[in-house]
Amino acid sequence: MNMEAAALNATAVEATHWEPPMAPMDMPRQILERDGSARQGASASLGWMSRFASFLHLA
Amino acid sequence: MGEDGVRMSTGPVGSQARQDDVRRARLYRVIALGFSAVAATTATVLLLEAAVADGNDVWDYARASLIFLTTAWLSWGAAQALLGLPGRTRQPAVADIVMPQPRTVVLVPICNEDPVATFARIAAMDASLLASGVATDIAVLSDTRDEDAAAHERNTFVRLLEETSGHGRIFYRRRQDNRGRKAGNIEDFIRNSGAAYEFAVILDADSLMEGATIRRMIAQMQADPSLGLLQTLPKIVGAGSLFGRAMQFAASFFSPVFARGLARMQGDTGPFWGHNAIIRTEAFAQSCALPPLSGLPPFGGHILSHDYVEAALLARGGWSVQVDETIPGSFEEGPENVLSFAKRDRRWCQGNLQHIRLLTAPGLRAWSRFVFVQGIFAYIVSLLWGLFLLASIAATVMAPAPDYFPEPYQLFPVFPSDRTQQIIALGMGIVGLLVVPKLGILIQAIVTRRADGFGGGALAAASVLVELLLSSLMAPVMLMYQSKAVLQVLSGRDGGWPANQRGEGSLTLGQGLRAGLWISVFGAVALLGVWQIAPALVLWLMPVSLPMLAAPLLITYSSRDIFGGLFRTPEEDERGTVVATYRAIHARWTSATATTTSAAGDADAGEPANVAA
């Protein structure tokens, strides 16, 4: 089968049987940031740095 | 849930062998850190001694601090290579897969890639897997947004299925939204299909792996139930330009030694480079669902350099993460010119700097935090070198004029002592940190006859020398690109996630000028400024300023196919490999496409289409 013939078939063939098998797995969302003041402190520092460096307007 | 509200997996209990590895890794870390501290302190002392002739001022202390940091970084890289020089004394026999074969899937996440090349690679790997007696599924995970490109993917996938008889074992799914980019794409698969598989091999669109390699990786995962992720060292293949071939040579000749040093230091807290690795699905599911970071990009939003974070989270969950540089048959393609490299580097820079936010993430192993610091420093260091040059110029300009008669009624003048010796020692030390590891690797390769695969000792030596020269010439250009990237990120500019540009090669002089003229102008202005205010420094700045002035030429001509005889690698002999199979399939598919296009053209002209079966 060549690409042109594949193109003719693709729309008809595309269906759920192309998809991987359904076998759900639990994937708990991880915690990477401390809540509260520590996070705010880090964000504030980076925000301050961004504002400080924003005058550069680098292309 | 563990302390601090951190979700902790019920990770495996460490074996005695694993605990021994951890103890050895700690020793290697102490050696490497000690070496870096001694080298950095020596450089700092030499600099301060050289500067003391005219009295140390604030600029001298500034550049002393900067030389400490930059030399520590160079020494750290050198220590990694030196630790990797001795070969592995314990080479455990690799067991074969324990039957029945564990359910394994090969994941190929793609986003706006050339589907013909990508699916031809999959066809080649599928043939290699079948030949190796490994039964795996393959899942193409598309994040392509463009509808025409997606249609092209579907058409090519039909061909892949037909050619491989892959119905029911080769899958394709396209997400409706590409939340979380590549990490989100993998996560989506594991959430929906992860329970069907014990292991998953994660690839990039340009990855190629031998079936026998995947078989070995599955066996290694089976042999160590505490192993959550096993990373291979992919070799670059298919490079054509001087820049690409130099990278290909470095990846094949130097990288195994650097990777061995890294493996020794990292122990079970090893790296994940995002592809050409195998994961234990259960471990990954337990540990690696990444949340978006609060705030906006570049520091907030989705985590760009997700692989480092996933490795850290697996280690946090009690899983072992290891790199094994001895696993053969793992390949990828590399950038062919400075522009492609810089574009990719811009994304990595933003991703690594984003890790500043994760340095205090709860529950991480101390070494994982240190790895984040290394990744951040890899980009910040360019800026530090630039600041060191500025501080050195300022220190020279601000230095007081020498006082030849410090005492009243002094009969003879007192000349300041000559400190050139310290400066030369400092310069030689820094060059040594860059050159000695590579020369050490060359000598080891000649002694162990590993150099035979690189065209023999003489050709390998010539390749190493030219690589050293080329990387020295390119260093100031890269320094400028990296400094620009760091400043862009620090100023809040989000570079997004541009599509990889694979296979682009030779650049015209016009393209080189557009890409590098700003570096030339910067170098010329800096050189003129120094010539005006401190002419004595002009000579010292030549190794940096001349490559900057020549940046457009370097960018252009390094993208061309020159010095073809050099940089030979064992991987260039592709006979009988999955790479050769891929090239044959790709050539057949592209020629069929060309034939079809031509036939379609004829059909448009009123001729019947000649569609070959």
Boltz contact constraints between the chains, C-beta under 6 A:
constraints:
  - contact:
      token1: [A, 1]
      token2: [B, 159]
      max_distance: 6.0
  - contact:
      token1: [A, 1]
      token2: [B, 162]
      max_distance: 6.0
  - contact:
      token1: [A, 2]
      token2: [B, 592]
      max_distance: 6.0
  - contact:
      token1: [A, 2]
      token2: [B, 596]
      max_distance: 6.0
  - contact:
      token1: [A, 2]
      token2: [B, 612]
      max_distance: 6.0
  - contact:
      token1: [A, 3]
      token2: [B, 155]
      max_distance: 6.0
  - contact:
      token1: [A, 3]
      token2: [B, 593]
      max_distance: 6.0
  - contact:
      token1: [A, 3]
      token2: [B, 596]
      max_distance: 6.0
  - contact:
      token1: [A, 4]
      token2: [B, 596]
      max_distance: 6.0
  - contact:
      token1: [A, 4]
      token2: [B, 611]
      max_distance: 6.0
  - contact:
      token1: [A, 5]
      token2: [B, 611]
      max_distance: 6.0
  - contact:
      token1: [A, 6]
      token2: [B, 155]
      max_distance: 6.0
  - contact:
      token1: [A, 6]
      token2: [B, 158]
      max_distance: 6.0
  - contact:
      token1: [A, 6]
      token2: [B, 159]
      max_distance: 6.0
  - contact:
      token1: [A, 7]
      token2: [B, 155]
      max_distance: 6.0
  - contact:
      token1: [A, 9]
      token2: [B, 158]
      max_distance: 6.0
  - contact:
      token1: [A, 10]
      token2: [B, 154]
      max_distance: 6.0
  - contact:
      token1: [A, 10]
      token2: [B, 155]
      max_distance: 6.0
  - contact:
      token1: [A, 10]
      token2: [B, 158]
      max_distance: 6.0
  - contact:
      token1: [A, 13]
      token2: [B, 158]
      max_distance: 6.0
  - contact:
      token1: [A, 14]
      token2: [B, 154]
      max_distance: 6.0
  - contact:
      token1: [A, 18]
      token2: [B, 172]
      max_distance: 6.0
  - contact:
      token1: [A, 19]
      token2: [B, 171]
      max_distance: 6.0
  - contact:
      token1: [A, 19]
      token2: [B, 173]
      max_distance: 6.0
  - contact:
      token1: [A, 20]
      token2: [B, 139]
      max_distance: 6.0
  - contact:
      token1: [A, 20]
      token2: [B, 171]
      max_distance: 6.0
  - contact:
      token1: [A, 20]
      token2: [B, 193]
      max_distance: 6.0
  - contact:
      token1: [A, 21]
      token2: [B, 193]
      max_distance: 6.0
  - contact:
      token1: [A, 21]
      token2: [B, 196]
      max_distance: 6.0
  - contact:
      token1: [A, 23]
      token2: [B, 193]
      max_distance: 6.0
  - contact:
      token1: [A, 23]
      token2: [B, 195]
      max_distance: 6.0
  - contact:
      token1: [A, 23]
      token2: [B, 196]
      max_distance: 6.0
  - contact:
      token1: [A, 25]
      token2: [B, 190]
      max_distance: 6.0
  - contact:
      token1: [A, 25]
      token2: [B, 194]
      max_distance: 6.0
  - contact:
      token1: [A, 25]
      token2: [B, 195]
      max_distance: 6.0
  - contact:
      token1: [A, 25]
      token2: [B, 285]
      max_distance: 6.0
  - contact:
      token1: [A, 27]
      token2: [B, 190]
      max_distance: 6.0
  - contact:
      token1: [A, 27]
      token2: [B, 191]
      max_distance: 6.0
  - contact:
      token1: [A, 27]
      token2: [B, 285]
      max_distance: 6.0
  - contact:
      token1: [A, 27]
      token2: [B, 289]
      max_distance: 6.0
  - contact:
      token1: [A, 28]
      token2: [B, 7]
      max_distance: 6.0
  - contact:
      token1: [A, 29]
      token2: [B, 289]
      max_distance: 6.0
  - contact:
      token1: [A, 29]
      token2: [B, 291]
      max_distance: 6.0
  - contact:
      token1: [A, 30]
      token2: [B, 289]
      max_distance: 6.0
  - contact:
      token1: [A, 30]
      token2: [B, 313]
      max_distance: 6.0
  - contact:
      token1: [A, 31]
      token2: [B, 5]
      max_distance: 6.0
  - contact:
      token1: [A, 31]
      token2: [B, 6]
      max_distance: 6.0
  - contact:
      token1: [A, 32]
      token2: [B, 358]
      max_distance: 6.0
  - contact:
      token1: [A, 32]
      token2: [B, 361]
      max_distance: 6.0
  - contact:
      token1: [A, 34]
      token2: [B, 362]
      max_distance: 6.0
  - contact:
      token1: [A, 43]
      token2: [B, 295]
      max_distance: 6.0
  - contact:
      token1: [A, 46]
      token2: [B, 299]
      max_distance: 6.0
  - contact:
      token1: [A, 49]
      token2: [B, 490]
      max_distance: 6.0
  - contact:
      token1: [A, 50]
      token2: [B, 492]
      max_distance: 6.0
  - contact:
      token1: [A, 53]
      token2: [B, 490]
      max_distance: 6.0
  - contact:
      token1: [A, 53]
      token2: [B, 491]
      max_distance: 6.0
  - contact:
      token1: [A, 54]
      token2: [B, 491]
      max_distance: 6.0
  - contact:
      token1: [A, 54]
      token2: [B, 492]
      max_distance: 6.0
  - contact:
      token1: [A, 56]
      token2: [B, 487]
      max_distance: 6.0
  - contact:
      token1: [A, 56]
      token2: [B, 491]
      max_distance: 6.0
  - contact:
      token1: [A, 58]
      token2: [B, 487]
      max_distance: 6.0
  - contact:
      token1: [A, 58]
      token2: [B, 488]
      max_distance: 6.0
